[in-house]
């Protein structure tokens, strides 16, 4: 088990890094098929089949119970089978708040000792996240890092998130051979191969573990920030734009932790 945390330092970030857009599928041609007359018995059988399908298919406006299987370790095992022993999952917490840093975590799970119950942090209670956090730190290689509110204002939230992710990967005590990143982007400057996994915190156990670590670390930071900057209620809303938070900003003005490029701070609506 290894735990590291890197400080929020200044890094250059290239927002104009080339992207590879997906190629749209070519339009399909539709060829009309000739109608073939069928015996009455065949038509009757077809009608019965259609009726059965209609019963199985929910009507418009109806609901179908969603079956959620949760994250698994299949991506990691496939990469390990290809010789990549150390596979890290990376995720972030705190993209949306009006205050505080964006925090990223990188986790390399032990394939033979994965904590039970790992899931997307948003699907877990705060108490369950704390329980799993302790297990992850005890059994896995873990690192976390942040990008400050000032860096978010400088690089925008996407750029700052990728910076925090890159820092977290670099802070791992064991160098990963492959990185699975939640979302659409891979942080530039990774020292190994990496791929983005949309909805990765609900698909990959390593990313799910990283989402839990990032969320717990950031929540703890915001509780400490509440002591340093009393009156804003950071320990209750974690920097998100609740009605109580907006009222506090209007009364007290912004703190050094607030993101001045985020509306409504950007529009100065609370400072008039």
C-alpha positions in Angstrom: 0.0 0.0 0.0 1.3 3.4 -0.9 -0.4 6.8 -0.4 0.9 10.0 -1.9 -0.5 13.5 -2.2 1.0 16.2 -4.5 0.6 19.9 -3.9 -1.1 22.2 -6.3 1.8 23.7 -8.3 1.8 25.6 -11.6 2.0 23.6 -14.8 1.6 24.7 -18.4 -1.4 23.2 -20.1 -2.0 23.1 -23.8 -5.7 23.6 -24.3 -5.2 23.4 -28.1 -3.9 19.8 -28.0 -5.0 18.0 -31.1 -8.1 15.8 -30.8 -9.0 12.9 -33.0 -12.7 13.2 -33.8 -14.6 10.0 -34.5 -15.5 9.3 -38.1 -19.3 9.4 -38.7 -20.9 6.3 -40.1 -21.7 6.3 -43.7 -25.5 6.6 -44.5 -27.1 3.2 -45.0 -29.0 2.5 -48.3 -32.4 1.0 -47.9 -33.5 -1.5 -50.6 -37.2 -2.3 -50.8 -37.9 -6.0 -50.6 -40.6 -7.5 -52.8 -43.7 -8.7 -51.0 -44.4 -12.4 -51.0 -47.9 -13.7 -50.4 -48.1 -16.1 -47.5 -50.8 -18.7 -46.6 -53.4 -17.6 -44.1 -51.9 -20.0 -41.5 -48.6 -18.3 -41.8 -50.1 -14.9 -41.5 -52.0 -16.0 -38.4 -48.7 -17.3 -36.9 -47.0 -14.0 -37.7 -49.8 -12.1 -36.1 -49.5 -14.2 -32.9 -45.7 -13.5 -32.9 -46.3 -9.8 -33.2 -48.8 -9.9 -30.4 -46.4 -11.7 -28.1 -43.7 -9.1 -28.9 -46.1 -6.3 -28.2 -46.9 -7.7 -24.8 -43.2 -8.1 -24.0 -42.3 -4.6 -25.1 -43.5 -1.8 -22.8 -45.9 0.8 -24.2 -44.7 4.3 -24.9 -44.6 6.3 -21.7 -44.1 3.2 -19.6 -41.0 2.4 -17.6 -38.7 -0.5 -17.7 -36.7 -1.4 -14.6 -33.0 -0.6 -15.1 -30.6 -3.4 -14.2 -27.3 -2.0 -13.0 -24.6 -4.5 -12.7 -22.0 -2.1 -11.3 -18.3 -1.8 -12.1 -16.0 -4.8 -12.7 -12.4 -5.7 -13.2 -12.6 -7.0 -16.8 -10.7 -4.1 -18.4 -7.9 -4.4 -15.9 -7.6 -8.2 -16.2 -7.5 -7.9 -20.0 -4.6 -5.4 -19.7 -2.8 -7.5 -17.1 -3.1 -10.5 -19.5 -1.3 -8.4 -22.1 1.7 -7.9 -19.7 0.7 -4.6 -18.1 0.9 -5.6 -14.5 0.1 -2.2 -12.9 -3.1 -0.6 -14.2 -4.3 2.6 -12.5 -7.8 4.0 -12.4 -8.2 7.8 -12.3 -11.1 10.0 -11.5 -11.9 13.4 -10.1 -14.2 15.2 -7.7 -15.3 18.8 -7.5 -15.8 20.0 -11.1 -19.1 21.7 -10.4 -18.7 23.7 -7.1 -18.3 27.4 -6.9 -15.4 27.1 -4.4 -12.5 24.8 -3.5 -10.1 22.8 -5.6 -10.8 20.0 -8.1 -9.3 16.9 -6.7 -8.1 13.8 -8.6 -7.1 10.4 -7.4 -5.2 7.5 -9.0 -5.6 3.9 -7.7 -3.8 0.7 -8.6 -5.8 -2.2 -7.1 -4.3 -5.5 -6.1 -6.1 -8.0 -8.3 -6.0 -10.6 -5.5 -7.3 -8.3 -2.8 -10.0 -6.0 -4.1 -12.3 -4.4 -1.5 -15.9 -5.5 -1.7 -18.6 -3.0 -2.5 -16.6 -0.6 -4.7 -18.9 1.6 -6.8 -19.3 5.0 -8.3 -18.8 7.4 -5.3 -22.1 9.2 -6.3 -24.0 5.9 -5.7 -22.7 5.6 -2.1 -23.5 7.3 1.2 -20.8 9.5 2.8 -20.5 6.9 5.6 -20.0 4.0 3.1 -17.4 6.1 1.1 -15.4 6.6 4.3 -15.5 2.9 5.1 -14.3 2.0 1.6 -11.7 4.7 1.6 -10.0 3.0 4.5 -10.0 -0.3 2.8 -8.7 1.1 -0.5 -5.8 2.9 1.2 -5.0 -0.3 3.2 -5.0 -2.6 0.2 -4.1 -0.5 -2.9 -1.5 1.9 -4.2 -3.2 5.3 -3.9 -2.3 8.9 -4.8 -4.3 12.1 -4.8 -3.7 15.6 -6.1 -5.5 18.9 -6.6 -5.7 22.0 -8.8 -6.6 25.1 -6.9 -9.4 27.6 -7.6 -6.8 30.0 -9.0 -5.7 27.3 -11.5 -9.3 26.6 -12.4 -9.8 30.3 -13.2 -6.6 30.3 -15.2 -6.9 27.0 -17.2 -10.7 26.5 -17.0 -12.2 23.5 -15.2 -11.4 21.0 -18.0 -7.7 22.0 -18.1 -7.4 22.1 -14.3 -9.0 18.7 -14.0 -6.5 17.2 -16.4 -3.7 18.9 -14.5 -4.9 17.4 -11.2 -5.2 13.9 -12.9 -1.7 14.1 -14.3 -0.4 15.1 -10.8 -2.2 12.2 -9.2 -0.7 9.6 -11.7 2.8 11.1 -11.2 2.5 10.8 -7.5 1.8 7.1 -7.4 4.5 5.2 -5.6 4.4 2.5 -8.3 4.7 3.6 -11.9 1.6 2.4 -13.7 1.9 0.7 -17.1 -1.6 1.7 -18.2 -4.1 4.3 -17.0 -7.9 4.1 -17.3 -9.3 7.6 -17.0 -13.0 8.4 -16.3 -14.5 10.7 -18.9 -13.6 11.8 -22.4 -10.1 13.1 -22.0 -6.7 11.6 -21.2 -4.4 14.0 -19.3 -1.5 15.2 -21.4 1.9 14.2 -20.3 1.1 10.8 -18.9 4.3 8.6 -18.9 2.4 5.5 -20.0 -0.4 4.4 -22.2 -3.9 5.6 -21.2 -7.4 5.6 -22.4 -10.6 7.5 -21.5 -13.6 5.5 -20.4 -16.9 7.4 -20.5 -18.9 6.5 -17.4 -15.8 4.7 -16.1 -16.7 5.1 -12.4 -19.7 2.8 -13.0 -17.8 0.4 -15.3 -14.3 -0.1 -13.9 -13.4 -1.1 -10.3 -10.1 0.8 -10.4 -11.9 4.0 -11.6 -14.6 3.5 -9.0 -12.0 3.3 -6.3 -10.4 6.5 -7.5 -13.8 8.2 -7.5 -14.2 7.3 -3.8 -10.7 8.5 -2.9 -11.1 11.8 -4.7 -14.5 12.5 -3.2 -13.4 11.6 0.4 -10.2 13.6 0.1 -12.0 16.7 -1.3 -14.8 16.6 1.3 -12.2 16.5 4.1 -10.4 19.5 2.6 -13.6 21.4 2.4 -14.4 20.6 6.1 -11.0 22.1 7.0 -11.7 25.1 4.7 -14.8 25.7 6.8 -12.6 26.3 9.8 -10.3 28.7 7.9 -13.2 30.6 6.2 -16.2 30.5 8.6 -19.5 31.7 7.5 -19.7 30.1 4.1 -20.8 26.7 5.3 -18.3 24.7 3.3 -18.6 21.7 5.5 -22.3 21.4 4.6 -22.3 22.0 0.8 -18.7 21.3 0.0 -18.6 24.5 -2.2 -21.6 23.7 -4.4 -24.0 26.5 -5.2 -26.7 26.0 -2.7 -29.1 28.8 -1.7 -27.3 29.1 1.7 -23.9 29.3 -0.1 -25.1 32.0 -2.5 -26.5 34.0 0.4 -23.2 33.8 2.3 -21.3 35.0 -0.8 -23.7 37.9 -1.1 -23.2 38.8 2.5 -19.5 38.1 2.9 -18.1 38.5 -0.6 -16.0 35.8 -2.2 -13.2 34.0 -0.4 -9.8 33.1 -1.8 -11.3 29.6 -2.4 -14.0 30.8 -4.8 -13.8 30.3 -8.5 -14.2 33.8 -10.0 -14.8 32.5 -13.5 -17.9 30.5 -12.5 -21.3 32.1 -12.8 -22.8 33.8 -10.8 -19.4 35.1 -9.5 -18.2 35.8 -13.0 -21.3 37.8 -13.8 -20.9 39.7 -10.4 -24.5 39.0 -9.7 -23.7 38.4 -6.0 -21.4 41.3 -5.6 -23.8 44.2 -6.5 
